[in-house]
Amino acid sequence: MAEVLTETLVLALDIGGTNSRGEIMRWEGGTLSEPLATHSLPTPTGDGDAAIETIISLSSTLLESVDPAERTNVRAVGLGVPGVLDSDTGLVKLASNLGWNDRYVASELQAALGIPVYLTHDVTAAGVAEKRLGAGRGVEDVLAVFLGTGIAATLVSGGKIVRGGLMPSGNRQPAGEIGHMPIVQDGPWCACGQRGCLELFCSARAIGQIYSKALGIDPCGPELKTSRDLVENLSTDPIAATVWDEATRNLAFGLFSAAMVTGPTRIILGGGLAAAGSILVDPVEARMKELATVIEAPEIVLAQLGQRAGVLGVALMTIDWLGALQQVA
């Protein structure tokens, strides 16, 4: 692809729940340059029009930050967002935090900016970046799992992203929704409408709520404990240790179940909860080895790219998209 796309700039955006980050990078010689421009803005919550305006403003600021002669080389805008979406059509089916419901976001932004827009899932993008630039280098089969408010994953098999299949309805199945994999039959109800989902037991939010309940604190009140509070208290609070042990066992079970189906060589753990480091990895890895009889337990490592993973992955996927368009043309 480097032979096809020379002197190409891409504007990559990662729309997070709190902040929206963007960078302009150059693709040359098969690699991404250091950013030519960076900027971020707070992300509006629940207001779809405000979210669009924020993205336009963020993009415009980034474009104005580069030399006018360079702007013509910005070949595409890549947009990574949370939610249920269809990259093929640029449709966001549901992104509740952003206030988008069945909205063709890519075409709206393309009309406003005058630049082609590629839409992808933020977790997919982060996983691609970790596979190609971070903790997944050197292996072809990777499960990158991001543990935050919820849990989602990117699966790379044989070096290719698993996107999910097209259904007779024309919709594409979402791949990587490991957080909504049921691990407890008839368990508690999840906001997704299912019961016993993995993220109800071991997401950062769930761990904070479970810890709060165990301490007799209202999990919806102002004194709510967080997963960070729990980790900080592990060595002194036996309740924290008990909650953490149960959470890591549940996470290990979920990861092992996913590994039985997908067969990864390596599992990458990222997101806010992964900041716990070896306190998280060691018990999860130990439990997975106990469970492994039919398969060999995959190696578990921590993500390496931090907050830039999303932006870098969006840039890489947008370059791939541009290359595919040129090949079709």
N, C-alpha and C positions, 0 to 999 in steps of 0.2 A: 504493500500500500504506500510505502514511502516514495516509490517511483511515480505513483499517480498523483499523490497529494503533496506538492512541494510549495514552500512559502505560504502555508495555510495557517491562519489563526482561527482559534475556536474560543467562543465565549461560553464558559461552563458555569452553571448555576446549581447550587444545592439548597433547596428550600426546606429549611428545618422548622421544627415547631416553635422555636424561640427566635432564631436569626436566620436570615437568608444570606448565603455567602456566594461570591462570584469571583472568577478569575478569567483573564484572557491569557492564553498560552499559545505558543508557536509549535506546530508539528513539522519537524524537519529531520531528515535522516532517520526516520523511524522512531523518534523519541519526542517527548514533550519537553519544552523549555521551562525554565523558571518563569513564574508569572510576570507578564509585562504590566499588568494592572490587577489590583485586588480591591474589593470593597464589600461591605456588608450593611444590611439594614434589618431592623426588627421585623419579624413576620406578623402580619395582622392575623387575628384569630377569628374564624367563623364568618368572615366577610369576603365573599368570593371576588367582588369587584375591587375591593381594597388590595387583595392579594395580587390581582393582575396589575394594578397600578404600581405596586411595590416592585414587582418584577421588571416592569417597563422602566421605572426610575433607576433601579439597580443596573440594568443593562445599559441605559443611556449614560450613566455616570462612568461605567467601565469603558464604553466606547470613546467617550470624550477624553479619557485619560491616556489614550495612545495617540501617537503622531497621526495627523490626518491622512498622510500617505499610506499608513499601515491599515487604516480602517477598511479599505477596500479588500484587504486580504482576510477579513473576518468572514469566513465562509458559512458559518452556522452558529446558532445558539443551542446549546445543550441544556436541558432542564430536567433535574432530578427532583421528584416530589414523592411524598408518602401517600399511600392510598391504593385503591384498585384502579388500574388504568390499562389502556391499550396503546402500546407504542406504535403499532401499525397505522392507526388512524389519528393519533394525537388526542384521544379522548380520555379524560379523567372521569371515570364512572362514579367514584366516591372518594373524596378527600375531606372528611368532615372538619378537621382542624382548619382547613383553608377555605371552607365554605363552598366547595365545588361539588356539583352533582350533575353527572351527564353533561359535561362542558368540554367543548373542543378547544382546550387551552392552547395547544400548539398553533392552530390556525389563527386564533385571536392575537397571539403574540407576534406571529409572523406578519400579520397585517399591520400591526403597530410599529414594528421595528424594521420591516423591509428586508429581513434576513431569514432564511429557512430555519425552522425550529424542530429539534428532535426531542421527544419526550421519553423519559425512562423512570423506573422506580429508583428511589434514592438508595435503598438497601442493595438492589442489584448493582448499581453503580459502585457503591463502596466495596462490594465483594469482588467486582471485576478489578478494581484498583489493587486490592490486596493480593489477588491472584497474580497479576502481571507485574506489579511494582513492589509488593510488600511481602507479607508472611507466606504467601502461596507460591512464590517463585520456586521453580525446580520440580514441581509436581503437576500432573495433568488432571487430577480428580480431587476437587476441594469442596468442602462444605464450609462456607463462611457464615457464622451466626452472630447476629448483632443483638445484644442484650441491653435494652433500655426500658423505657416506659412499657413497651411491648417487646415481642421477640419476632424477628424475621431473618431470613437466610437467603444466600445466593448459592446455587449449586452449579459447579463447573464439572462437566464430565467429558473426558477425552479432550480436554482443552477448550471445550465449547460451553457457552452458557446454556443451561436448560431453561427454556422460556415458558414451557407449558404448551399443551396442544390446542388446536382449533376445534371447537365444538360445532355440531350441525347448526347451532343457532348463529354461528358467526363470531361468537365470543371466544377469546383465548383464555384457557385455564390459567389462573395465577399459580406460578411456581414459587416455592420457597416460603410458603406461609406456615412455617414450622411452629410458630407461636400458637396457631389454632389447630394443632394436632392434638386430639383428645388423648390424655394419658390416664384419666380416671373415668370409667364408665359411670354414668349417672352422677357425676361430680357436680360442683357448683356451676351455675349458669354464667356464661361469658357474654360480653356485650355483642359478640358476633352472632349470637343466637344458638351456639352449640353449648355443650356441657363438658366440664373437665379439661379445658384447653391447657396446654403446657404453660402458657404465660400467666395463668391464674396462680401458679405455684412458684415460679422462679424468675419472673421478670423483676426488674429493679423496683417497679411500683408495687408489685404483689409482695415482695419480700418486706418492704417497709410497712405495708398494711398488716401482714401476718405478725410481724414483730410488735407492732403497736397493739394489736389485739391481745397478744400473749402478755403484754405488760399492763393490760387493762386500760389502754388509751383508745379513745375514739379514733378509728382509722380514717375518718373523714373530717376530723376536727383540727383545730390550729396546732395542737401538740403532736400531730402525726410524726412518727419516726420514719426515717428514710433508710434505704439499704446502706447508705454511707454511715449513718449512725450505728447500724448493726455491726458493720465491719470494724469500726473504731472501738466497739465495746466487746469484741469477740474474746479477748484475753481476760476480761474481768467480769463478764455477765454470762452466767450459765444459760439463761433464757436465749440470749443472742446466739450462743453456740449451738443450742438445740434447733433453733429456727434455721440457722445456716446449714447445719448438717442435713436437715430435711430438704431444704431448697436445692442443695448441690446434688443430693441423691435423685431428686426429681429431674433436674437438668440432665444428669448423666443418663437417666432412663430415656428421656426424650431424644437426646443426641444419639444414644445407642440404637434406638428404634429407627431413627432416620438413617443411620449408617448401615443398618441391615438392608435397607431398600436401595440406597444410593451408592454404597461401596466407596466412600472417599478414602484417599490415602492420608489426608490431613484435614483436621477440623480447626478452623480459625475462630477464635472468640474475640469479638469487638463490642463496641458500645460502652456506655457508662459503667455498667456493672463489671466489665473486664478490667477496669482500673484497680480492682482488688488484687490482680496479679496472681501469684502462686497460691494465695489463699483460696482462690476460685479454681484454678487449673488443677492443683494437686488432688483434691478430693474427687473432682469429677473424673479425672483420668484414672484414679485408683478404682473407683466404682465401675467404670466402663470395662476395665480389665477383669474385674470379677464377673461381669455379665458375659464377657466374650467367650463363647464356646464354639459357635458356628463360624464366626468371622474373627479376624484379628482386630483388636482395638486400634482405631486410627490414632495417629499422633495428634496431640492437642497443643496448639500454640496460640499466643496472643497476637492480635492485630498490631501492625507496625506503623500505620500511616496517620493515626489520630483523626483529627477533625478534617484534614484535607482529603481523606479517602473519598468522600462523596464527590467533591469537585473534580478530583483527578479521574475518578471512574466515569463521570459524566463526559469529561473531555475525551477519554479513550473511546467510549461507546459512540460518541458523536463523530469522531474521526472514522470509526468503522462504518458508520451509517453513510457518511459522505463517500467513502470508497466504494461501498456497495452500489450507491446511486450512479457513480461514474462507470462502473462495470456494466450496469444495465444499459446506460446510455450508449 
